């Protein structure tokens, strides 16, 4: 009986004229209970053959049968746990300890924990690994390969596949590994070992040695038989003679294995398709535990992923929507030459005919606006153009007299034509509008203080053009800047947290090449994805809610009536970030390309959600497009939930939830089917 059968296998790389044949009508039989060593130079196709046997890569034509089951690109689940695999690369999570990794792979292989402890201790002792709590990233290259060997052996597989297992190991460890393999095969008749190497002296220790060249198996027999047939003293010499003497190759080709599809058992002629299996509780718990342990060991990396959006958002809290301070404004007061003496001796105005302008100027708060005295308007205008001041206030010489005279006859028309003038630099609209607002508020305070002392009602004097034009508008501008921008920025931050976590987590799978190894232990793609998304989502939501709590302290007029709506929108937006990160990490392999795409996504989300400029100010066509992006309508709804008390029953809120749900489902399905298609190709 054979543990592995390869029948008429063909595999090429490239397209059309650039195709390179790696396996060329390849046939091979690996007898049950033997150590079979594939020997060949680098690049002869050994690793490709092993990948096809495992189902990682798909044959162009031909069949492979493993443990009595025909292999398809979608691996049959029933025999996965019976296979142990050690790849050429380490393929282990670097941020976990030896014991944590071995325990994880034992759990997903459904190994009995009583047997695990005994076998684990035996393998650790044999391979001279003393510190089980050491992180993989802290081990030497040889120690990492020994841990990889333990992972392949820990669940006592029926078929052990080793790709260059002894590279980088010292002679004593190599001897122990070979002694262990020979003893294991002798004591366990169910164990078969298939290994690849390019060291002929190692292949001499195997039961069967197969020579590969140009995608073909030149010969497969015991090392002694091969040496005898080629009159070679050792396999080194035999391999050289095979490579350089074509006559030997022709002699051996006559003895080459000739198999056809009819040699396969007819009952097994149907390719097994992958069938979805109910998630085993133990596998799920193992995946969750691995994610938690990895997160615990990667605190610095997680903080580096989460902190930038957090501190940027907190920075925005103290920059966007806040009122400017210490702005400089020029004062040209032709009404009173020296206000300092008048203000110092008259703390309260008593309706006199002098110094009325001084009390108006004094009512402008110093912490908001610094007042610089100028003699002429030409000098003030020149400094305004240079950017030294934001503008200037001109008070005419008849200000006090005319104001009191007008308030006696109630001549409001004359009031509008004879009062102070304000000239501002309009190059910065926010500073200009704020300065107007501050001056207007100061004028109101001045009226409220002066008019009652003169026996007049203050509201009669607030109908002039300055108060009417700028009072409420400026204050509303600053408030609405905060209202319209910050909810959008918050949702942008929420998306960024989810993207960062998923992209980094899945990129680690690619970088460390752990993806294939986990799937080859029986874990399904959807199991792995769901666990990654759930854990990342929990971390992202906790991260976001903490930030929301911080922001709510600074939002003065929050009117949240439905906190469930807040939680749902925040949760779904975090999930949008996770799904976006999943899609990017699935489609793109290059880290710099991933970073560039994530940055582009953030720019699109920032514009579509109104984080850069209010949504209402966009072009009408862009407004229609952006409204249906993940941060478009949800940003508007989140704003209304926070500031207007909207709940789940409001049309905008439940429409946003429906829109987010559609995006989540769409992004997940695209990522899932793409990964299923690529499945074992390291994403």
C-alpha positions as CSV (number, residue, x, y, z in Angstrom):
1,X,0.0,0.0,0.0
2,X,1.2,3.5,-0.8
3,X,0.8,6.6,1.4
4,X,1.4,8.9,-1.6
5,X,0.8,8.3,-5.3
6,X,1.6,10.9,-8.0
7,X,0.2,10.0,-11.4
8,X,1.2,11.8,-14.6
9,X,1.6,15.2,-12.8
10,X,2.3,18.3,-14.9
11,X,2.9,21.8,-13.5
12,X,4.1,24.9,-15.3
13,X,4.7,28.5,-14.3
14,X,4.3,31.6,-16.4
15,X,2.2,32.4,-19.4
16,X,2.3,31.2,-23.1
17,X,5.8,31.7,-24.5
18,X,7.3,32.3,-21.0
19,X,6.1,29.0,-19.5
20,X,8.5,27.0,-17.5
21,X,7.8,23.3,-16.9
22,X,8.4,22.3,-13.2
23,X,6.8,18.9,-13.2
24,X,6.8,17.0,-16.5
25,X,4.7,13.8,-16.6
26,X,5.9,13.1,-13.1
27,X,5.1,9.8,-11.4
28,X,6.0,8.7,-7.9
29,X,5.0,6.1,-5.3
30,X,5.8,6.5,-1.6
31,X,5.3,3.1,0.1
32,X,3.6,3.0,3.5
33,X,5.8,2.8,6.6
34,X,9.0,4.0,4.8
35,X,11.3,7.0,4.8
36,X,11.3,8.4,1.2
37,X,13.9,11.0,0.4
38,X,13.5,13.3,-2.7
39,X,17.0,14.3,-3.8
40,X,17.7,17.0,-6.4
41,X,19.4,20.2,-6.9
42,X,17.8,23.5,-5.9
43,X,15.1,24.5,-8.3
44,X,14.4,21.0,-9.6
45,X,10.8,21.1,-8.4
46,X,10.9,19.4,-5.0
47,X,9.1,22.1,-3.1
48,X,6.5,22.5,-5.9
49,X,5.8,18.8,-5.8
50,X,5.4,18.9,-2.0
51,X,3.0,21.9,-2.4
52,X,0.9,19.9,-4.9
53,X,0.8,16.9,-2.6
54,X,-0.4,19.1,0.2
55,X,-3.0,20.8,-2.0
56,X,-1.3,24.2,-1.7
57,X,-0.8,24.3,-5.4
58,X,-2.9,22.9,-8.2
59,X,-1.6,20.6,-10.9
60,X,-2.2,21.5,-14.5
61,X,-3.0,17.9,-15.1
62,X,-2.6,14.5,-13.4
63,X,-3.6,13.2,-10.0
64,X,-2.2,12.9,-6.5
65,X,-3.5,10.5,-4.0
66,X,-2.6,10.9,-0.3
67,X,-3.6,8.4,2.4
68,X,-6.1,6.8,0.0
69,X,-7.8,10.1,-0.9
70,X,-7.4,11.9,-4.2
71,X,-6.1,15.5,-3.6
72,X,-7.8,18.5,-5.2
73,X,-6.8,22.1,-4.9
74,X,-9.5,22.1,-2.2
75,X,-8.0,19.8,0.4
76,X,-10.1,16.9,1.7
77,X,-10.7,17.6,5.4
78,X,-10.7,14.0,6.5
79,X,-7.0,13.4,6.2
80,X,-5.6,16.8,7.1
81,X,-5.1,16.0,10.7
82,X,-3.2,12.8,9.7
83,X,-0.5,14.9,8.0
84,X,2.4,16.6,9.6
85,X,4.2,19.3,7.6
86,X,7.4,21.2,8.1
87,X,7.9,23.9,5.4
88,X,11.2,25.1,4.1
89,X,10.7,28.4,5.8
90,X,10.0,28.8,9.6
91,X,6.3,29.7,9.2
92,X,5.7,30.3,12.9
93,X,4.3,33.4,14.7
94,X,7.3,35.3,15.9
95,X,5.6,36.9,18.9
96,X,4.7,33.7,20.7
97,X,6.6,31.4,22.9
98,X,7.6,27.8,22.0
99,X,5.0,26.2,24.3
100,X,2.2,28.5,23.2
101,X,2.9,27.7,19.5
102,X,3.1,24.0,20.0
103,X,0.0,23.9,22.2
104,X,-1.9,25.9,19.5
105,X,-1.0,23.5,16.7
106,X,-1.8,20.5,18.9
107,X,-5.3,22.0,19.7
108,X,-6.2,22.8,16.1
109,X,-5.0,19.2,15.2
110,X,-7.5,17.9,17.8
111,X,-4.7,16.2,19.8
112,X,-5.5,14.6,23.1
113,X,-3.9,16.8,25.8
114,X,-2.8,13.8,27.9
115,X,-0.8,12.5,25.0
116,X,0.4,16.0,24.2
117,X,2.2,16.6,27.4
118,X,4.2,13.4,27.2
119,X,5.1,13.8,23.5
120,X,5.9,17.5,23.9
121,X,8.4,16.8,26.7
122,X,10.0,14.0,24.7
123,X,10.5,16.2,21.6
124,X,11.8,19.2,23.6
125,X,14.4,17.0,25.3
126,X,15.4,15.2,22.1
127,X,15.9,18.5,20.2
128,X,17.6,20.2,23.2
129,X,15.2,23.1,23.5
130,X,15.4,24.1,27.1
131,X,13.4,27.3,27.5
132,X,9.8,26.7,26.5
133,X,8.8,30.3,27.4
134,X,11.3,31.8,25.0
135,X,9.7,33.8,22.1
136,X,10.4,32.5,18.6
137,X,11.8,35.9,17.5
138,X,14.5,35.5,20.2
139,X,15.7,32.1,19.0
140,X,18.5,31.3,16.7
141,X,17.9,30.1,13.1
142,X,18.6,26.5,14.1
143,X,16.4,26.7,17.2
144,X,13.5,28.0,15.1
145,X,13.8,25.1,12.7
146,X,13.7,22.7,15.6
147,X,10.5,24.3,16.9
148,X,9.1,24.0,13.4
149,X,10.0,20.3,13.4
150,X,8.2,19.8,16.8
151,X,5.0,21.4,15.4
152,X,5.1,19.0,12.5
153,X,5.5,16.0,14.8
154,X,3.5,16.9,17.8
155,X,0.1,15.4,16.8
156,X,1.8,12.0,15.8
157,X,0.8,12.1,12.1
158,X,0.5,9.1,9.7
159,X,2.3,11.0,7.0
160,X,5.2,13.4,7.8
161,X,6.2,15.7,5.0
162,X,9.5,17.6,5.6
163,X,10.9,20.2,3.2
164,X,14.6,20.6,3.7
165,X,14.3,19.8,7.4
166,X,18.0,19.7,8.4
167,X,19.1,23.0,6.8
168,X,20.9,25.2,9.4
169,X,21.1,22.5,12.1
170,X,24.3,21.2,13.6
171,X,25.5,17.6,13.1
172,X,24.5,16.3,16.5
173,X,20.9,17.6,16.1
174,X,20.7,16.2,12.6
175,X,21.9,12.8,13.9
176,X,19.2,12.9,16.6
177,X,16.5,13.7,14.1
178,X,17.5,10.9,11.8
179,X,17.7,8.4,14.7
180,X,14.2,9.6,15.9
181,X,12.7,9.2,12.4
182,X,14.1,5.7,11.8
183,X,13.1,4.6,15.3
184,X,9.6,6.1,14.8
185,X,9.1,4.4,11.5
186,X,10.3,1.1,12.9
187,X,8.1,1.2,16.0
188,X,5.1,2.8,14.3
189,X,4.1,0.9,11.1
190,X,1.5,3.6,10.3
191,X,4.1,6.3,9.9
192,X,5.4,7.4,6.5
193,X,8.0,10.1,6.0
194,X,8.5,12.0,2.8
195,X,11.3,14.5,2.9
196,X,13.2,16.6,0.4
197,X,16.9,17.5,0.5
198,X,19.8,18.4,-1.8
199,X,22.4,16.7,0.4
200,X,23.1,13.2,-1.1
201,X,24.8,12.0,2.1
202,X,21.6,12.5,4.0
203,X,19.5,10.6,1.5
204,X,21.7,7.5,2.1
205,X,19.9,7.1,5.4
206,X,16.5,6.8,3.8
207,X,14.7,3.6,2.9
208,X,14.0,4.9,-0.6
209,X,15.7,7.7,-2.5
210,X,14.2,9.4,-5.5
211,X,16.3,11.5,-7.9
212,X,14.6,14.5,-9.5
213,X,15.8,16.3,-12.5
214,X,14.1,18.6,-15.0
215,X,10.7,17.9,-13.5
216,X,11.0,14.1,-13.8
217,X,11.8,11.3,-11.3
218,X,14.9,9.7,-12.8
219,X,15.0,6.8,-10.4
220,X,13.4,5.7,-7.1
221,X,15.0,2.8,-5.2
222,X,17.0,2.1,-2.1
223,X,20.3,4.0,-1.9
224,X,22.4,0.8,-2.1
225,X,20.6,-0.4,-5.3
226,X,21.0,3.0,-7.0
227,X,24.8,3.0,-6.1
228,X,25.2,-0.5,-7.4
229,X,23.4,0.2,-10.7
230,X,25.6,3.2,-11.3
231,X,28.8,1.7,-9.9
232,X,29.1,4.6,-7.5
233,X,30.7,4.4,-4.1
234,X,28.2,6.8,-2.6
235,X,25.1,8.8,-3.5
236,X,27.2,12.0,-4.1
237,X,29.0,10.2,-6.9
238,X,25.7,8.6,-8.1
239,X,24.0,12.0,-8.3
240,X,26.9,13.5,-10.3
241,X,26.8,10.6,-12.7
242,X,23.1,11.0,-13.2
243,X,23.5,14.7,-13.9
244,X,26.4,14.5,-16.3
245,X,26.1,11.1,-17.9
246,X,23.0,10.9,-20.2
247,X,23.6,7.2,-20.8
248,X,23.0,6.4,-17.2
249,X,19.8,8.5,-17.4
250,X,18.6,6.5,-20.4
251,X,19.3,3.2,-18.6
252,X,17.4,4.3,-15.6
253,X,14.5,5.7,-17.6
254,X,13.7,2.2,-18.7
255,X,13.2,1.3,-15.1
256,X,11.2,4.5,-14.4
257,X,7.8,4.1,-12.8
258,X,5.0,3.8,-15.4
259,X,1.6,4.6,-14.0
260,X,-1.7,5.6,-15.4
261,X,-4.9,6.8,-14.0
262,X,-6.3,3.2,-14.3
263,X,-3.8,2.3,-11.5
264,X,-6.0,4.4,-9.2
265,X,-8.8,2.7,-7.3
266,X,-11.9,3.2,-9.4
267,X,-14.0,3.9,-6.3
268,X,-11.8,6.9,-5.5
269,X,-11.7,8.3,-9.0
270,X,-14.0,11.2,-8.0
271,X,-12.1,14.2,-6.7
272,X,-13.0,15.1,-3.2
273,X,-14.4,18.5,-2.8
274,X,-13.9,20.6,0.3
275,X,-16.9,20.4,2.6
276,X,-17.7,23.0,5.2
277,X,-17.4,21.6,8.6
278,X,-19.1,22.9,11.8
279,X,-16.6,24.9,13.8
280,X,-15.2,22.7,16.5
281,X,-15.2,24.5,19.8
282,X,-11.6,23.5,20.5
283,X,-10.4,24.9,17.2
284,X,-12.2,28.2,17.8
285,X,-10.9,28.4,21.4
286,X,-7.3,27.7,20.1
287,X,-7.6,30.4,17.5
288,X,-8.9,32.9,20.1
289,X,-6.2,32.0,22.5
290,X,-3.5,32.4,19.9
291,X,-4.9,35.8,18.9
292,X,-4.9,36.9,22.6
293,X,-1.4,35.6,23.3
294,X,-0.1,37.2,20.1
295,X,-1.7,40.5,21.1
296,X,-0.2,40.2,24.6
297,X,3.3,39.6,23.3
298,X,3.0,42.4,20.7
299,X,2.0,45.2,23.0
300,X,4.5,47.7,21.4
301,X,3.2,46.8,17.9
302,X,-0.4,47.1,18.9
303,X,0.2,50.4,20.6
304,X,2.1,51.7,17.5
305,X,-1.0,50.7,15.5
306,X,-3.6,52.2,17.7
307,X,-2.0,55.2,19.2
308,X,-1.4,57.4,16.1
309,X,-5.2,57.6,15.3
310,X,-5.9,58.2,19.0
311,X,-3.5,61.0,19.6
312,X,-4.3,62.6,16.2
313,X,-8.0,62.5,17.1
314,X,-7.3,64.0,20.6
315,X,-5.2,66.6,18.9
316,X,-8.1,67.4,16.6
317,X,-10.4,67.8,19.6
318,X,-8.2,70.7,20.8
319,X,-7.8,72.3,17.3
320,X,-10.9,71.9,15.2
321,X,-13.9,74.1,16.2
322,X,-12.2,76.0,19.0
323,X,-12.1,79.8,19.1
324,X,-8.9,81.6,18.3
325,X,-7.2,83.6,21.0
326,X,-4.6,86.4,21.2
327,X,-5.5,87.8,17.8
328,X,-4.1,91.3,17.2
329,X,-6.4,94.2,16.2
330,X,-5.4,97.8,15.6
331,X,-7.3,100.7,17.4
332,X,-7.5,104.2,15.9
333,X,-9.4,106.3,18.5
334,X,-10.0,109.9,17.3
335,X,-12.6,110.3,20.0
336,X,-10.3,110.2,23.0
337,X,-6.5,110.6,22.9
338,X,-5.6,108.9,26.2
339,X,-8.0,106.2,27.6
340,X,-5.7,105.0,30.3
341,X,-6.3,108.0,32.6
342,X,-10.1,108.0,32.0
343,X,-10.5,104.3,32.6
344,X,-8.4,104.3,35.7
345,X,-10.3,107.2,37.5
346,X,-13.7,106.1,36.3
347,X,-14.3,102.4,36.8
348,X,-18.0,102.7,35.9
349,X,-19.5,104.9,33.2
350,X,-22.0,107.5,34.5
351,X,-23.4,108.8,31.2
352,X,-21.0,111.7,30.7
353,X,-20.1,113.3,27.4
354,X,-16.5,112.0,27.3
355,X,-14.6,108.8,26.9
356,X,-17.5,106.7,25.7
357,X,-15.2,105.0,23.1
358,X,-12.7,104.1,25.9
359,X,-15.4,102.0,27.6
360,X,-16.3,100.3,24.3
361,X,-12.6,99.4,23.7
362,X,-12.2,98.2,27.3
363,X,-15.1,95.8,26.9
364,X,-13.2,93.9,24.2
365,X,-11.6,91.0,26.2
366,X,-7.8,91.0,26.2
367,X,-7.5,87.2,26.2
368,X,-9.3,87.0,22.9
369,X,-7.9,90.1,21.1
370,X,-4.8,92.1,21.7
371,X,-5.4,95.8,21.1
372,X,-2.6,97.8,19.4
373,X,-3.0,101.6,19.2
374,X,-2.3,103.3,15.9
375,X,-2.3,107.0,15.0
376,X,-3.4,106.8,11.4
377,X,-5.4,104.4,9.3
378,X,-2.6,104.2,6.7
379,X,-0.2,102.7,9.2
380,X,-2.8,100.3,10.5
381,X,-3.7,99.2,7.0
382,X,-0.1,98.6,6.0
383,X,0.5,96.4,9.1
384,X,-2.7,94.5,8.3
385,X,-1.4,93.7,4.8
386,X,1.9,92.5,6.3
387,X,-0.1,90.2,8.6
388,X,1.0,91.9,11.9
389,X,-2.7,92.6,12.8
390,X,-6.0,91.0,11.6
391,X,-7.5,94.4,10.9
392,X,-8.3,97.7,12.8
393,X,-11.2,99.6,14.4
394,X,-11.7,103.2,13.5
395,X,-13.6,105.4,16.0
396,X,-14.4,108.9,14.7
397,X,-13.8,112.0,16.8
398,X,-17.5,112.6,17.4
399,X,-18.2,109.1,18.7
400,X,-19.2,110.0,22.3
401,X,-21.1,113.2,21.5
402,X,-23.1,111.7,18.5
403,X,-23.9,108.5,20.4
404,X,-25.4,110.3,23.4
405,X,-27.2,112.8,21.1
406,X,-28.7,110.0,19.1
407,X,-29.8,108.1,22.1
408,X,-31.7,111.1,23.2
409,X,-33.7,111.5,19.9
410,X,-33.7,107.8,19.0
411,X,-32.4,108.6,15.5
412,X,-31.3,105.1,14.5
413,X,-30.6,106.1,10.9
414,X,-28.1,108.7,12.2
415,X,-26.7,106.0,14.6
416,X,-25.9,103.7,11.7
417,X,-24.2,106.5,9.7
418,X,-22.0,107.9,12.5
419,X,-20.7,104.9,14.4
420,X,-17.4,103.1,14.5
421,X,-16.0,101.2,11.4
422,X,-14.2,97.8,11.4
423,X,-11.8,96.8,8.7
424,X,-10.6,93.2,8.6
425,X,-8.2,91.1,6.6
426,X,-10.5,88.5,4.8
427,X,-7.7,86.2,3.6
428,X,-8.5,83.9,6.6
429,X,-12.3,83.6,6.9
430,X,-12.2,81.8,10.2
431,X,-10.1,84.4,12.0
432,X,-11.9,87.2,10.3
433,X,-15.3,85.9,11.3
434,X,-14.2,85.3,14.9
435,X,-12.7,88.8,15.2
436,X,-16.1,90.2,14.0
437,X,-17.9,88.1,16.6
438,X,-15.6,89.2,19.4
439,X,-16.0,92.9,18.5
440,X,-19.7,92.5,18.2
441,X,-20.0,90.7,21.5
442,X,-17.9,93.5,23.1
443,X,-20.3,96.1,21.6
444,X,-23.3,94.3,23.0
445,X,-21.7,94.2,26.5
446,X,-20.9,97.9,26.2
447,X,-24.5,98.7,25.3
448,X,-25.8,96.5,28.1
449,X,-23.6,98.4,30.6
450,X,-24.0,102.0,29.4
451,X,-27.6,102.3,28.3
452,X,-29.3,101.5,31.7
453,X,-27.1,104.2,33.3
454,X,-28.4,106.7,30.8
455,X,-32.0,105.7,31.4
456,X,-32.4,103.8,28.1
457,X,-33.3,100.2,27.3
458,X,-30.3,98.4,25.8
459,X,-32.3,96.3,23.2
460,X,-33.2,99.5,21.4
461,X,-29.6,100.1,20.5
462,X,-28.8,96.6,19.3
463,X,-30.5,97.2,15.9
464,X,-27.5,98.7,14.3
465,X,-25.8,97.0,11.3
466,X,-22.8,95.6,13.3
467,X,-24.9,93.7,15.7
468,X,-27.5,92.6,13.2
469,X,-25.0,91.3,10.7
470,X,-22.4,89.5,12.7
471,X,-23.6,88.7,16.2
472,X,-25.3,85.2,15.9
473,X,-23.7,84.3,12.6
474,X,-20.2,84.2,13.9
475,X,-21.0,82.3,17.0
476,X,-23.0,79.8,14.9
477,X,-20.1,79.4,12.5
478,X,-17.7,78.3,15.2
479,X,-20.2,75.9,16.7
480,X,-21.2,74.4,13.4
481,X,-17.6,73.9,12.4
482,X,-17.2,71.7,15.4
483,X,-20.5,70.0,14.9
484,X,-20.2,69.2,11.2
485,X,-16.5,68.3,11.3
486,X,-15.8,66.4,14.5
487,X,-18.5,63.6,14.1
488,X,-17.1,62.9,10.6
489,X,-13.5,63.0,12.0
490,X,-14.6,60.6,14.7
491,X,-16.0,58.1,12.3
492,X,-12.9,58.5,10.1
493,X,-10.8,57.6,13.2
494,X,-13.1,54.6,13.8
495,X,-12.6,53.3,10.3
496,X,-8.8,53.9,10.6
497,X,-8.6,51.8,13.8
498,X,-10.3,48.9,12.2
499,X,-8.2,49.1,9.0
500,X,-5.0,49.3,11.0
501,X,-5.7,46.3,13.1
502,X,-6.8,44.0,10.4
503,X,-4.2,45.0,7.8
504,X,-1.4,44.6,10.3
505,X,-2.7,41.3,11.7
506,X,-3.2,39.7,8.3
507,X,0.0,41.1,6.9
508,X,1.8,39.3,9.8
509,X,0.3,36.0,8.5
510,X,1.8,36.8,5.1
511,X,5.1,38.0,6.3
512,X,5.6,35.0,8.7
513,X,4.0,32.6,6.2
514,X,1.8,31.1,8.9
515,X,-1.4,31.2,6.9
516,X,-0.8,28.0,4.9
517,X,0.5,26.1,7.9
518,X,-2.6,26.8,9.9
519,X,-5.0,25.9,7.1
520,X,-3.1,22.6,6.5
521,X,-3.9,21.7,10.1
522,X,-7.6,21.6,9.4
523,X,-8.6,25.2,10.1
524,X,-11.1,26.6,7.5
525,X,-10.6,30.0,5.9
526,X,-13.9,31.3,7.3
527,X,-12.9,30.2,10.8
528,X,-9.7,32.0,10.6
529,X,-11.2,35.2,9.2
530,X,-14.1,35.3,11.6
531,X,-11.8,35.0,14.6
532,X,-9.5,37.7,13.3
533,X,-12.3,40.1,12.5
534,X,-14.1,39.5,15.9
535,X,-11.0,40.0,18.0
536,X,-9.9,43.1,16.0
537,X,-13.4,44.5,16.1
538,X,-13.5,44.1,19.9
539,X,-10.2,45.9,20.3
540,X,-11.2,48.6,17.8
541,X,-14.6,49.3,19.5
542,X,-13.0,49.5,23.0
543,X,-10.5,51.9,21.5
544,X,-13.1,54.0,19.8
545,X,-15.5,54.1,22.8
546,X,-12.7,55.3,25.0
547,X,-12.1,58.1,22.5
548,X,-15.8,58.9,22.2
549,X,-16.0,59.2,26.0
550,X,-13.1,61.6,25.9
551,X,-14.7,63.7,23.2
552,X,-18.1,63.8,24.9
553,X,-16.4,65.6,27.7
554,X,-15.6,68.4,25.3
555,X,-18.8,68.5,23.3
556,X,-20.8,71.0,25.3
557,X,-24.3,70.6,23.9
558,X,-24.6,66.9,23.3
559,X,-28.3,65.7,23.1
560,X,-28.0,62.0,22.9
561,X,-31.3,60.3,23.6
562,X,-30.6,56.9,22.0
563,X,-27.2,55.5,23.1
564,X,-28.0,52.2,21.4
565,X,-27.9,54.1,18.1
566,X,-24.5,55.5,19.0
567,X,-23.2,52.0,19.8
568,X,-24.6,50.5,16.6
569,X,-23.2,53.2,14.3
570,X,-19.8,53.1,16.0
571,X,-19.7,49.3,16.0
572,X,-20.7,49.0,12.3
573,X,-18.2,51.7,11.3
574,X,-15.5,49.8,13.1
575,X,-16.5,46.7,11.3
576,X,-16.4,48.7,8.0
577,X,-12.7,49.5,8.9
578,X,-12.0,45.8,9.6
579,X,-13.6,44.7,6.3
580,X,-11.7,47.3,4.4
581,X,-8.5,46.2,6.0
582,X,-9.4,42.5,5.3
583,X,-10.0,43.3,1.6
584,X,-6.8,45.3,1.2
585,X,-4.6,42.7,3.0
586,X,-6.3,39.9,0.9
587,X,-5.7,41.6,-2.5
588,X,-2.3,43.2,-1.9
589,X,1.0,41.5,-0.9
590,X,3.4,44.4,-0.8
591,X,3.5,46.3,2.5
592,X,4.2,49.7,0.8
593,X,1.3,49.2,-1.6
594,X,-0.9,48.4,1.3
595,X,0.1,51.6,3.1
596,X,-0.5,53.7,0.0
597,X,-3.9,52.2,-0.6
598,X,-4.9,52.6,3.1
599,X,-3.8,56.3,2.9
600,X,-5.9,56.7,-0.2
601,X,-8.9,55.1,1.5
602,X,-8.6,57.5,4.4
603,X,-8.5,60.5,2.1
604,X,-11.7,59.3,0.3
605,X,-13.4,58.6,3.6
606,X,-12.4,62.0,5.0
607,X,-13.8,63.9,2.0
608,X,-17.0,61.8,1.7
609,X,-17.8,62.1,5.4
610,X,-17.3,65.9,5.7
611,X,-14.1,65.7,7.9
612,X,-12.4,68.2,5.6
613,X,-15.3,70.4,4.7
614,X,-19.0,70.2,5.5
615,X,-20.9,67.7,3.4
616,X,-23.5,70.4,2.4
617,X,-20.7,72.4,0.6
618,X,-19.7,69.7,-1.8
619,X,-20.4,69.6,-5.5
620,X,-23.9,68.2,-6.1
621,X,-22.6,65.2,-8.1
622,X,-19.9,64.3,-5.6
623,X,-22.6,64.7,-2.9
624,X,-24.7,62.1,-4.6
625,X,-21.7,59.7,-4.8
626,X,-20.3,60.3,-1.4
627,X,-23.6,60.0,0.3
628,X,-23.5,56.2,-0.3
629,X,-20.0,55.6,0.8
630,X,-19.4,54.1,4.3
631,X,-18.7,57.5,5.9
632,X,-21.2,59.6,3.9
633,X,-24.7,59.2,5.2
634,X,-23.5,57.6,8.5
635,X,-21.5,60.8,9.3
636,X,-24.7,62.9,8.9
637,X,-26.7,60.5,10.9
638,X,-24.1,60.3,13.7
639,X,-24.1,64.1,13.8
640,X,-27.9,64.1,14.3
641,X,-27.7,61.4,16.9
642,X,-25.1,63.3,18.9
643,X,-26.5,66.8,18.6
644,X,-30.2,66.5,17.7
645,X,-31.3,63.5,19.7
646,X,-32.2,61.3,16.7
647,X,-32.8,57.6,17.4
648,X,-33.0,54.3,15.6
649,X,-36.5,55.1,14.3
650,X,-35.3,58.2,12.4
651,X,-35.1,57.5,8.6
652,X,-31.5,58.8,8.3
653,X,-30.3,56.6,11.2
654,X,-31.8,53.3,10.1
655,X,-30.9,54.1,6.5
656,X,-27.3,54.6,7.6
657,X,-27.3,51.3,9.5
658,X,-28.7,49.5,6.4
659,X,-26.0,51.1,4.2
660,X,-23.2,50.1,6.5
661,X,-24.6,46.6,6.7
662,X,-24.6,46.3,2.9
663,X,-21.0,47.5,2.7
664,X,-19.9,45.1,5.4
665,X,-21.5,42.1,3.7
666,X,-20.1,43.1,0.3
667,X,-16.6,43.7,1.5
668,X,-16.5,40.4,3.4
669,X,-17.9,38.3,0.6
670,X,-15.3,39.7,-1.9
671,X,-12.5,39.1,0.6
672,X,-13.8,35.6,1.5
673,X,-14.3,34.3,-2.0
674,X,-10.9,35.7,-3.1
675,X,-9.2,34.0,-0.2
676,X,-11.1,30.7,-0.9
677,X,-9.9,31.0,-4.5
678,X,-6.3,31.5,-3.5
679,X,-6.7,29.5,-0.3
680,X,-3.2,28.0,0.3
681,X,-1.2,30.4,-1.7
682,X,-0.1,32.4,1.3
683,X,-3.1,34.7,0.7
